[in-house]
Amino acid sequence: MIGLRTLSCAVALLCLAGCSSGRYYSHPDLMVPVSAADSAAALSASLTEGTCPVPMAQTVSNDGAVTNNKKNTIFVHPGMLSSSARWDQGLAVDGGKWLVQRGYAARILEVHGRDPERISQVMVGDPGTHFIGLHYSLGGRADLVVRSVAATARASKRSGRQLSYFPVVIDPASFSSVGDELDMNSPYLGQLFLLVSEEGAAFRTSITSVSRKVLDHAKTHLLYAEDFGLTWGHFDVLEGLIAEQPTDEQQRVQDVFEVIARGIDAGTDANQIEGQLDALKIDYARADKRPILRAWLQHTRGACGSQRTAQQACESSTPQSTCGVETVNVDRF
């Protein structure tokens, strides 16, 4: 006879695979195909040829000292915690390790117990100013994102440095209220990345329920799988990210994360990052022989870094020990 816990998990997985939530675009009038000639004319030579240099990943603090965001901590907010922090197969944790292995941070902090206050103490001791928060599923609840930004504000005041938190929110649950709780104009909120799929599910937040003041804000990057020629279920994004021998589709997921992490690391503004992401959409549409949409051309002028061979920081880092993945021991706080 099937146990209650097994049955509950099976029902949960069926819910995660169900329902449709639709898509939202700030400018639906721009979601129309353009001719090949129009798209070619709109793209700069540097973008189409992939000759843009990768920006230096350094930030200058208020006192003039150069800080390195590569030495910061990535804060991982995993999915289900009811059974254990690794109910979701540790995908969020492994996703954080993937970013560390590519040199975008020095270590991860797995935020157990949904307590973002723990991250504040770590931020004060880290040298950089831009912090990535990886929020997955129930770890992407609106209140957790809000409390993480609030913790960043406290750390900023304690350290005397202007710190910013960049939530990368994957397939979030309980996210509808974020517009009521999150101050999008807060200087402690860097940019917000929402990775969702048109293929919705019962435990996911319907993106159309989220406030327009969040979705339309200049800091928000709303990324649909379908715009990159992909579809994904609840686990697919992170499974693609951590794949050691990625398929072509999984490589696209890794390319998207490279653009996001590289932009955060280097302090790239929202328009440039949006342009780089749009350039990926254009590259993939060409490869798939899908239409190129007018909206994807809006930010690409002057945007660099669409090339798919992002820097492998661990190959050239000094010392080599910085390539290792270190998990912060939260028990010491």
Disulfide bonds with the S-S distance in Angstrom:
Cys52-Cys304 2.33
